[in-house]
Amino acid sequence: MVRVVRLEVLREFDPWKDELCTCPRKYSLQPYTGCSFYCLYCYATSYIGRKPSIPKKNFVQRLERDLRKADKGKVVNLSTSSDPYPWIESRLRLTRKALELLLSRGFKVLITTKSHLVTNDIDLLKGKKAAVMITVTTLREDVARKLEPGAPAPSLRLRAIRELSEEGIPVGVRIDPIIPSVNDDEDEIKELVEAVASMGARHVTTSTYKARPDNLKRMVSAFPTIKEFYSSGERVGGYIYLKREMREKLLRPVSEEAKRLGLTVAYCREGFPFEAPSCDGSHLIPSH
């Protein structure tokens, strides 16, 4: 009989069992629910609603209990739906407390964020089994303000990449999502890849925007030109994907430029082959 380990705040990643997901087996850990960055394309709002970042009740105590039972062989990814560095993290330091617990117990940690506040925890991350993936969807501040209204500016994220890299902390970038007629200009994409590489990024994960009913409504309201692309898309699970040929076309500049600059590159839930050791950047985590 297989023993089921019941955990409170650690979760097995990929609750939808997405057939296109290529992530290694890992845990997802969200110190907060909701997300104050209010990204228009957010998929998590379809099941948690659109609300500001709120700390989970008794999070630290529940995490401590989970870590006594958790599998240390699995990466812990902070966070896959609610950013681990909302603005209130500066005051509450809930993510920092989680990192202290995880790293002191030898867990491997992958941080995924849109925030420069991750640099506040350089002292904890340096020399540990940890890597950081920072999402940068565009270098254009005007587009970023519209697309990710509550998130830190792209310039702050670039600076965070540089600061982490200079301290020897492995860092990669998510150029994700690529959205037709919004952030798909080929020259701008190449400029973005060059910028993150110059700051010290080692890996790029990229993907196209996959629409869900609630986020598509927000996106079309802000960027009406995308409606025509998704009205002729195809259903994959609970999402509307662009046609395969278009997705390949949109992602090609990212992939080609990343490879030219010596970065590993992978796709997220696209069904396309890639050569990187992992899709999510977990291969960046030092083994000792």
Secondary structure, DSSP 4 states (H G I P E B T S, - for coil): -PPPPP-SSEEES-TT--TT--PPSEEEE-SEES-TT--TT-STHHHH-S---EEPTTHHHHHHHHHTTS-TTSEEEE-SSS-S--TTHHHH-HHHHHHHHHHHTT--EEEEES-GGGGGGHHHHTTSSEEEEEE---S-HHHHHHHSTTSPPHHHHHHHHHHHHHTT--EEEEEEEE-TTTS--HHHHHHHHHHHHHTT--EEEEEE--B-HHHHHHHHHH-GGGHHHHHT-EEETTEEEPPHHHHHHHHHHHHHHHHHTT-EEEESSS-----SS-SSSGGGS---
